[in-house]
Amino acid sequence: VDPKPSGDELRDVFGSEDKNPHNVANNRQGKVFFMDGLPTAFPKLDLDIMNPHYGEYYRGEKPPADYLNPVPVTFLAVAAGQKFSFVVYSRDKVLAEKAKAWLIGGLTELGAGGKTNVGYGYFKVEQSKVDVSSKNTTTSYTLESTSEMTIWEKASLSWRPSDQTLVATKESKKAELKVKDKSIVSEQYHEILFKKKKTITLDVKVEKIGNAYRIVQLL
């Protein structure tokens, strides 16, 4: 599929943006139907947290500064590794295949939904199937939210007390973990890391989710 589709191709698949009923040349319905993306089973949910630091600034009450306290906000998120099924449908097999390729590209390269900059909403293709009848072409496939484990040798590990977060850095990459139980860190490092707030060097197992990293284990 052409990575830069023409205007006619886009209109054939998605329909026109022009909703003026008198503009017959450009106003037309797309020939591909996109069904809802649904989990194949009830998905596992994780509890995540965000820490907005400048709520008072955004409300126009105070200027932005380090003395403003973060306000932890917890929210539910779909865990990594959950399977979803997406379906595109068209009487035109060529257009169905184009729409399928574009949808896969969007979900695997750009992500879907909010917070994609921290790793949410990215998928990988697990399997694909095409059902063809005499009149209709239905293309369906399952995508699995993706994560990848790796070990950062001799990573720099620091403690950010403002939001109780461990931060590992390696070659300009950063992985974080919000800590409820400090026992994840060996007791021999507690004083230098938590009390003196100095950086230590450790091997760190991290999980890559989309373009973001999360600390899994300290080795």
N, C-alpha and C positions, 0 to 999 in steps of 0.2 A: 504494500500500500504506500502510495506517495506520502512522505512525511509532511508535505505541504499541500494538502488537498485544495482543489480549485473551489471557487464559489458555487459552481453547479453541483459538484460532488457533495458539498456540505448541505446545500438545499435539498438534494435528492434524499439524503439520509435523515437530516434533522428538520427539514422544512425551512421556510423563509422567516426572517426576523420581521419583515414588513407585514403588519397586520391590516393594512388598508385593503378592504374588500374590492376597491375599484382598481387597484394595481394588479391586474391579472398576471402580468409577466413575472413578477417577483413573489407574489403572495400565493404560496402553495404548501400543502401538507407534506411532511416527510414520509418516506416510504418504508422506514424502519421503526418498529415499536420496541421500546426499551422497558422491560418489566422491572418490578422492584427487586433489589438485591436482598435476599433473605438468608438467615442462618440455616444450615442444614439440620442443626439440632439446637436446643436451647443453649445459648453461649455462656461460657464462664465469664464472670464479671470480677474486676479488680477495683480496689479503692485507691484512687490517686489523689494528689494534693497539689494545689498551686498557691503561691504566696505573693499576692500583689503587695508591693512595697509603698506605693505612692497614692493610695486611695484618697487621702486628704488633699493631695495636689490636684488630682483629676476632678475632685469636687470643687476646686477653686478656693479651698480653705487655707492652704499653706504652700509655700514654695517647695520644690523637690529638694530633699536633703537626706543625709545618712541617718539622722535622728528619727526619721519616720519609721514606725514599726510595721513589719509585715503582718498581714491578717490571713492566716491559713484558711483555705477553702477546700474542703474535700468534695470529691465527686466520683461517681461510678464510671468505669471505662470498660470496654470489651477487652478481655485479655488477649495476648498474642496467641497465635496458633488456632484460632477459631475459624471454622469453615463457613463460607457464604456461597450461595449460588446466584449467578446473574444470567439473565436470558435476554437475547435480542431476537426479534422476529420480523421476517419480511417475505413477501412473495418473490422478491428479487434476490437470488442467491449471492450475486456479486456484491450487492449493497449490504447484505447481511454479514458477509465476510469482512467487508471494510469496517462496518460498525463494530464488529467483534474485535478487530485489531486495534481500533481507536480506543475502545473501552478498556481493553487489556493494557494498552499503553498508558492511559490515564490513571488507572488504579495501581499499576506497578511503578510508574515513574513519577507521577505527580501526587498520588494519594487522593483520598476522598474525605470530605468533611473538614472539621476544624482541627487545629493544633497539629497539622502535618509537619510544621517546622520542628517539632520535638518528637516526631516519629509515629504519630497516630495516622491511621487511615491508609497504610501501605499494604499491598497484597502481592502474593505470588500465585502463579497458575499451578494448580494441582493436576487437573485433568480436563479434557475437552471432548465434546461429542457433537456431532451434527446429525439431525434427523431430517430426512428429505422425503416429502410426499409428492404426489403428482402436481399439486397446486402451490403448496406452501413450503418455505424453508425456515426451520427453527434451529437456531444455533444456541446451545446452552453450554455452560462450563462452570466449574467450581473454582473459586479462588480462596486461598488460605492466607490469613494475616501472617506476616513473615517476621521472623527474628533469627538472629545468627549469633552464635557464641564464639568468642575468641579470647585469647589471653594476652594482656599487655605486660610484657616483661619490664621490670624496673620502672614502673609508672610512678609519678609523683602523686602522693595522696595528702590532701589537706582537709581541714574541718571548717565548715562555715556555720558558726553558731547562730547566726540570725534566723536561719530556717532549719537548723538541725540536719545539715546535709553533708555527707562525705563527697568530695570531689576528686576524681582521678584524672590526671592529664598525661597524655602521651603523644608526642609529635603533633602538637596543635589540636589534637582531638581531646574531647572532654566527656567523661561519664560521671553521672551523679547517682546518689542513693539517699533518700530521706530516711533517717535512722530513728527508730523507736527504742531499740535495744542496742547499746554500745558494745555488747559482747561480741558483735560481728568483728570487732577489732581486737587483736590479741592484747591481753592485759599489759604486756611489756611496753606497748606503745601509747597507753592511755595518757600518761602524764605529758609526754612531749606533744601529742596530737591534740588532746582535749583541753589540757590545762595551759600548756605553753603556746598552744596553737601554732606549732611549727610543722613544716612539711616533712613527711617520711617517704622512703622509697620502698615499694613493694611490687610483687607480681599481682596483677588484678585480673580476675575473670570478668569479662563484660559481655553484655548482650546488645547487639545492634538491632534496633527497631526502626526501620525506615532510614532516616539520616541521623538519628539520635542514638546515644549509647546509655546503658544503665549498668551500674555496678551489680554483679551477681555474687561474687565471692572474693575475699582477700586471701591470697595464697602465701 
